[in-house]
């Protein structure tokens, strides 16, 4: 079994390394430079016309606030080529990526909602979302995992309740479906008006913030009845979170398998699995291909970090004696699930399994002089 020092030093170093890799490829590397050159005219006077479209101009007004509209215009320009299907390989990669991202939001939300994580850095998911939606998910998401490692290494952390207030647990699934899944579906709808589709792409950008807003609002509008003690999830009852994990797993796995099947059945070489999913050596390319490369890097680093986070969680379960089957079996099953169902589905399926282990035992790390339990 890995040592506590490995959890506090090696794993954070790997996450930081992934984040720095993302900074290079998404902000400093040749693909980023090329994409920046393509997108630079968005902020300049005059209409921006997508070179790979049939003369489609970028929408410049979304909510009527110039500073926000400019930012949304840049994001829409980066997403629209894929969302509108002008580059079909990019579109398939985007669809798989964004639906696979649902489990990441699920896991973050659940951990942020636990009483023992209240007011810690990992609980401010809206702030994290603001950064990863603007700076880049592959840059920011590994940093959340680093924050989690340090937040959960404090003395006595694993002896505290992992419960979540029942109203919050009940509200999470509708918040996810309305706040994230619905905008993601709308983003890829083939609207007759490209003007409307651009608005839907812009609407998707704050979707993780919509989740938090709805999640906060629903318990206020529809308060739970009963005593205060009844408003907490029992340590032996994951009933309200079970459908959240299952829904995220089914959605992510279904989309992932459908995209794989589309690639395998297509006779178009551009839709090969390699071209859709693998970021190849960069050469100067049109805007959509430069952006596709960046999205591929974003996807792989986010989910490399997320699956590593699952391995860290397996270490935690072993160290807290919540599982007694060792680490090899759960690691093997997680890896198999990642290959068969995709990394997003593997993440939420694993967290479903982990929730059961948390509910079935109180756990407790061995005490050390450094406070890791």
C-alpha positions as CSV (number, residue, x, y, z in Angstrom):
1,X,0.0,0.0,0.0
2,X,1.2,3.5,-0.8
3,X,2.5,5.6,2.1
4,X,0.8,8.8,3.3
5,X,3.9,10.7,2.0
6,X,3.0,9.4,-1.5
7,X,-0.5,10.9,-1.1
8,X,0.8,14.2,0.0
9,X,3.8,14.5,-2.3
10,X,3.8,12.2,-5.3
11,X,0.2,12.5,-6.3
12,X,0.1,16.3,-6.0
13,X,3.3,16.5,-8.1
14,X,1.7,14.4,-10.9
15,X,-1.5,16.5,-10.8
16,X,0.7,19.7,-11.0
17,X,2.6,18.2,-13.8
18,X,-0.6,17.5,-15.8
19,X,-1.7,21.1,-15.2
20,X,1.7,22.5,-16.4
21,X,1.5,20.2,-19.5
22,X,-1.9,21.7,-20.2
23,X,-0.6,25.2,-19.9
24,X,2.0,24.5,-22.5
25,X,-0.2,22.8,-25.1
26,X,-3.3,25.0,-24.5
27,X,-1.7,28.3,-23.9
28,X,1.9,28.3,-25.1
29,X,2.4,25.6,-27.7
30,X,2.2,25.8,-31.6
31,X,-1.5,24.7,-31.7
32,X,-2.4,27.4,-29.1
33,X,-0.5,30.0,-31.1
34,X,-2.2,29.0,-34.4
35,X,-5.6,29.0,-32.7
36,X,-4.9,32.4,-31.2
37,X,-4.0,33.8,-34.6
38,X,-7.3,32.5,-36.0
39,X,-9.3,33.9,-33.2
40,X,-7.6,37.2,-32.8
41,X,-9.9,39.0,-35.3
42,X,-12.9,38.1,-33.1
43,X,-12.0,41.0,-30.8
44,X,-11.3,43.4,-33.6
45,X,-13.8,45.8,-35.3
46,X,-15.8,44.3,-38.1
47,X,-17.6,40.9,-38.6
48,X,-15.8,37.7,-38.0
49,X,-16.6,35.1,-40.7
50,X,-15.9,31.4,-40.2
51,X,-13.6,30.3,-43.0
52,X,-14.9,26.7,-42.9
53,X,-18.5,27.7,-43.1
54,X,-20.7,29.0,-45.9
55,X,-20.1,32.6,-45.1
56,X,-21.4,32.4,-41.5
57,X,-20.6,35.5,-39.4
58,X,-20.0,35.3,-35.7
59,X,-22.8,36.7,-33.5
60,X,-21.5,39.6,-31.4
61,X,-24.4,40.3,-29.0
62,X,-25.7,37.8,-26.4
63,X,-26.8,39.6,-23.2
64,X,-26.1,43.2,-24.1
65,X,-23.1,43.8,-21.8
66,X,-20.1,44.5,-24.1
67,X,-17.4,43.0,-21.9
68,X,-19.3,39.8,-21.4
69,X,-20.4,39.6,-25.0
70,X,-16.8,39.9,-26.2
71,X,-15.8,37.0,-24.0
72,X,-18.7,34.9,-25.1
73,X,-17.9,35.7,-28.7
74,X,-14.4,34.2,-28.3
75,X,-15.8,31.1,-26.7
76,X,-18.5,30.7,-29.3
77,X,-15.9,31.0,-32.0
78,X,-13.9,28.3,-30.4
79,X,-16.8,25.9,-30.0
80,X,-19.1,26.6,-33.0
81,X,-17.1,24.8,-35.7
82,X,-17.5,21.5,-33.8
83,X,-21.0,22.2,-32.5
84,X,-22.4,23.1,-35.9
85,X,-20.7,20.1,-37.5
86,X,-18.5,22.0,-40.0
87,X,-15.7,19.7,-38.9
88,X,-17.4,16.3,-38.1
89,X,-14.4,14.8,-36.3
90,X,-14.3,17.8,-34.1
91,X,-18.0,17.6,-33.5
92,X,-17.9,13.9,-32.4
93,X,-15.0,14.6,-30.1
94,X,-16.8,17.6,-28.6
95,X,-20.0,15.6,-28.0
96,X,-18.1,12.8,-26.3
97,X,-16.0,15.3,-24.3
98,X,-18.9,17.4,-23.0
99,X,-21.2,14.6,-22.0
100,X,-18.3,12.7,-20.4
101,X,-17.6,15.9,-18.4
102,X,-21.0,15.4,-16.5
103,X,-19.5,12.9,-14.0
104,X,-16.7,15.4,-13.2
105,X,-19.4,17.9,-12.2
106,X,-21.2,15.2,-10.2
107,X,-18.1,14.2,-8.2
108,X,-17.1,17.7,-7.5
109,X,-20.7,18.6,-6.5
110,X,-21.0,15.7,-4.1
111,X,-17.7,16.3,-2.5
112,X,-18.4,20.0,-2.2
113,X,-21.8,19.2,-0.6
114,X,-20.5,17.0,2.2
115,X,-20.6,18.5,5.6
116,X,-17.0,17.8,6.4
117,X,-15.9,19.7,3.3
118,X,-17.9,22.8,4.1
119,X,-16.0,26.1,3.6
120,X,-12.9,24.3,2.3
121,X,-11.3,25.3,-1.0
122,X,-12.9,22.3,-2.8
123,X,-16.4,23.5,-1.8
124,X,-16.3,26.7,-3.9
125,X,-17.1,24.9,-7.2
126,X,-18.6,28.0,-8.8
127,X,-15.3,29.7,-8.5
128,X,-13.4,26.7,-9.8
129,X,-15.9,26.5,-12.7
130,X,-15.4,30.1,-13.6
131,X,-11.7,29.4,-14.0
132,X,-11.9,26.2,-15.9
133,X,-14.4,27.5,-18.3
134,X,-12.3,30.5,-19.2
135,X,-8.6,29.4,-18.6
136,X,-9.1,25.7,-19.6
137,X,-10.3,22.6,-17.8
138,X,-7.0,20.7,-18.2
139,X,-5.2,23.5,-16.5
140,X,-7.6,24.0,-13.5
141,X,-9.1,20.6,-12.8
142,X,-5.9,18.9,-11.7
143,X,-5.5,21.8,-9.3
144,X,-8.8,21.0,-7.7
145,X,-7.6,17.4,-7.1
146,X,-4.4,18.8,-5.5
147,X,-6.7,21.0,-3.3
148,X,-8.7,17.9,-2.4
149,X,-5.6,16.0,-1.3
150,X,-4.5,18.7,1.1
151,X,-8.0,19.5,2.4
152,X,-8.6,15.8,3.2
153,X,-5.2,15.3,4.9
154,X,-6.0,17.3,7.9
155,X,-6.1,15.5,11.3
156,X,-9.4,13.8,12.0
157,X,-10.8,14.5,8.6
158,X,-11.8,10.8,7.9
159,X,-13.5,10.6,11.4
160,X,-16.0,13.3,10.4
161,X,-19.3,12.7,8.9
162,X,-19.5,12.3,5.1
163,X,-23.2,13.2,5.1
164,X,-24.8,15.7,2.9
165,X,-28.0,17.6,3.9
166,X,-31.0,15.7,2.5
167,X,-32.5,18.8,0.6
168,X,-29.2,19.3,-1.2
169,X,-28.9,15.6,-2.0
170,X,-32.4,15.5,-3.4
171,X,-31.9,18.7,-5.5
172,X,-28.6,17.6,-7.1
173,X,-30.0,15.4,-9.9
174,X,-32.6,18.0,-11.3
175,X,-29.9,20.7,-11.0
176,X,-27.5,18.6,-13.1
177,X,-30.2,17.7,-15.7
178,X,-31.5,21.2,-16.1
179,X,-28.3,23.1,-15.5
180,X,-25.8,21.0,-17.5
181,X,-27.4,18.2,-19.6
182,X,-30.1,20.3,-21.2
183,X,-27.7,23.1,-22.3
184,X,-25.4,20.5,-23.7
185,X,-28.1,18.8,-25.7
186,X,-29.3,22.2,-27.0
187,X,-25.8,23.1,-28.0
188,X,-25.6,20.3,-30.6
189,X,-29.2,20.7,-31.9
190,X,-29.2,21.4,-35.7
191,X,-31.2,24.6,-35.5
192,X,-32.4,26.1,-38.7
193,X,-30.9,29.4,-37.6
194,X,-27.2,29.4,-37.0
195,X,-27.8,32.6,-35.0
196,X,-29.9,30.6,-32.6
197,X,-27.2,27.9,-32.4
198,X,-24.6,30.4,-31.5
199,X,-26.8,31.6,-28.7
200,X,-27.1,28.0,-27.5
201,X,-23.3,27.6,-27.6
202,X,-23.0,30.8,-25.5
203,X,-25.7,29.5,-23.1
204,X,-23.6,26.3,-22.5
205,X,-20.6,28.2,-21.3
206,X,-21.9,29.0,-17.8
207,X,-23.7,25.7,-17.5
208,X,-21.7,24.5,-14.5
209,X,-22.7,27.7,-12.7
210,X,-26.3,27.0,-13.6
211,X,-26.0,23.7,-11.8
212,X,-24.9,25.4,-8.6
213,X,-27.5,28.1,-8.8
214,X,-30.3,25.6,-9.3
215,X,-28.9,23.3,-6.6
216,X,-28.9,26.2,-4.2
217,X,-32.3,27.5,-5.2
218,X,-34.4,24.2,-5.2
219,X,-34.1,23.5,-1.4
220,X,-35.3,27.0,-0.7
221,X,-38.2,26.9,-3.1
222,X,-39.2,23.3,-2.1
223,X,-38.0,22.9,1.5
224,X,-38.0,19.4,3.0
225,X,-40.6,18.7,5.7
226,X,-39.7,17.1,9.0
227,X,-37.3,17.7,11.8
228,X,-33.7,18.9,11.4
229,X,-32.4,15.5,12.1
230,X,-34.5,14.1,9.2
231,X,-32.9,16.6,6.9
232,X,-29.6,14.8,6.7
233,X,-28.6,11.8,4.6
234,X,-28.2,8.8,6.9
235,X,-24.7,7.4,6.9
236,X,-26.2,4.1,5.8
237,X,-28.4,5.5,3.1
238,X,-27.1,6.7,-0.3
239,X,-30.5,6.6,-1.8
240,X,-30.6,10.2,-3.0
241,X,-27.1,10.1,-4.5
242,X,-27.5,6.7,-6.1
243,X,-29.6,8.0,-9.0
244,X,-27.2,10.9,-9.5
245,X,-24.3,8.5,-10.1
246,X,-26.3,6.1,-12.2
247,X,-27.7,8.8,-14.4
248,X,-24.3,10.3,-15.0
249,X,-22.9,6.9,-15.8
250,X,-25.6,5.9,-18.2
251,X,-25.5,9.3,-20.1
252,X,-21.7,9.3,-20.3
253,X,-21.4,5.7,-21.3
254,X,-24.2,5.8,-23.9
255,X,-22.8,8.9,-25.6
256,X,-19.3,7.4,-25.5
257,X,-20.3,4.1,-27.0
258,X,-22.5,5.9,-29.7
259,X,-19.5,8.0,-30.7
260,X,-17.2,5.0,-30.9
261,X,-19.8,3.1,-33.0
262,X,-20.2,6.1,-35.3
263,X,-16.4,6.2,-35.9
264,X,-16.2,2.4,-36.4
265,X,-19.0,2.3,-38.9
266,X,-18.0,5.3,-40.9
267,X,-16.1,4.9,-44.1
268,X,-14.9,8.5,-43.9
269,X,-11.2,8.5,-42.9
270,X,-11.6,11.8,-41.2
271,X,-13.9,10.0,-38.7
272,X,-11.5,7.3,-37.7
273,X,-11.0,6.8,-33.9
274,X,-7.5,8.0,-34.3
275,X,-8.4,11.3,-35.9
276,X,-11.4,12.0,-33.6
277,X,-9.7,11.2,-30.3
278,X,-5.9,11.3,-30.7
279,X,-3.9,14.5,-30.6
280,X,-1.2,13.9,-33.3
281,X,2.0,15.9,-33.9
282,X,1.1,19.5,-34.6
283,X,1.5,21.0,-38.0
284,X,0.0,24.4,-39.0
285,X,-3.7,23.7,-39.9
286,X,-7.0,25.5,-40.3
287,X,-8.8,27.0,-37.3
288,X,-11.1,24.0,-36.7
289,X,-8.2,21.5,-36.7
290,X,-6.1,23.7,-34.4
291,X,-9.0,23.9,-32.0
292,X,-9.7,20.2,-32.3
293,X,-6.1,19.5,-31.2
294,X,-6.6,21.7,-28.2
295,X,-9.9,20.0,-27.2
296,X,-8.2,16.6,-27.6
297,X,-5.4,17.7,-25.2
298,X,-8.1,19.2,-22.8
299,X,-10.0,15.9,-22.8
300,X,-7.1,13.6,-22.2
301,X,-5.5,15.6,-19.4
302,X,-8.8,16.2,-17.6
303,X,-9.6,12.5,-17.6
304,X,-6.1,11.3,-17.0
305,X,-6.3,13.5,-13.8
306,X,-9.8,12.2,-13.0
307,X,-8.9,8.5,-13.3
308,X,-5.7,9.1,-11.2
309,X,-8.0,10.8,-8.7
310,X,-10.0,7.5,-8.6
311,X,-6.8,5.6,-7.9
312,X,-6.0,8.0,-5.0
313,X,-9.5,7.3,-3.7
314,X,-8.8,3.6,-3.8
315,X,-5.7,4.3,-1.7
316,X,-7.8,6.2,0.7
317,X,-10.4,3.4,1.1
318,X,-7.6,1.0,1.7
319,X,-5.8,3.2,4.2
320,X,-9.0,3.9,6.1
321,X,-9.8,0.1,6.1
322,X,-13.1,0.7,4.2
323,X,-12.2,-2.1,1.8
324,X,-10.3,-5.3,2.6
325,X,-9.8,-6.7,-0.9
326,X,-6.5,-4.8,-1.5
327,X,-6.0,-2.3,-4.2
328,X,-5.4,-4.6,-7.2
329,X,-9.0,-5.7,-7.8
330,X,-10.7,-2.2,-7.7
331,X,-7.8,-0.7,-9.8
332,X,-8.3,-3.5,-12.3
333,X,-12.1,-3.0,-12.5
334,X,-11.7,0.8,-12.8
335,X,-9.3,0.4,-15.6
336,X,-11.6,-2.1,-17.4
337,X,-14.6,0.2,-17.0
338,X,-12.5,3.1,-18.4
339,X,-11.7,1.1,-21.5
340,X,-15.2,-0.3,-22.1
341,X,-17.4,2.6,-21.0
342,X,-15.2,5.7,-21.2
343,X,-13.4,7.6,-18.5
344,X,-16.4,9.8,-17.6
345,X,-18.7,6.7,-17.0
346,X,-15.8,5.0,-15.1
347,X,-15.5,8.1,-12.8
348,X,-19.2,8.2,-11.8
349,X,-19.5,4.4,-11.6
350,X,-16.5,4.3,-9.3
351,X,-17.9,7.1,-7.1
352,X,-21.1,5.2,-6.8
353,X,-19.1,2.2,-5.5
354,X,-17.1,4.4,-3.2
355,X,-20.3,5.9,-1.8
356,X,-21.3,2.4,-0.7
357,X,-18.0,1.9,1.1
358,X,-18.3,5.2,2.9
359,X,-21.8,4.3,4.0
360,X,-20.9,0.8,5.3
361,X,-18.0,1.7,7.6
362,X,-16.8,4.6,9.7
363,X,-13.2,4.1,8.7
364,X,-10.3,5.9,10.3
365,X,-6.7,6.4,9.2
366,X,-3.9,5.2,11.4
367,X,-2.7,8.2,13.4
368,X,0.7,9.7,12.5
369,X,2.7,12.5,13.8
370,X,2.0,14.5,10.6
371,X,-1.7,14.4,11.1
372,X,-2.6,12.1,8.2
373,X,-5.3,9.7,9.2
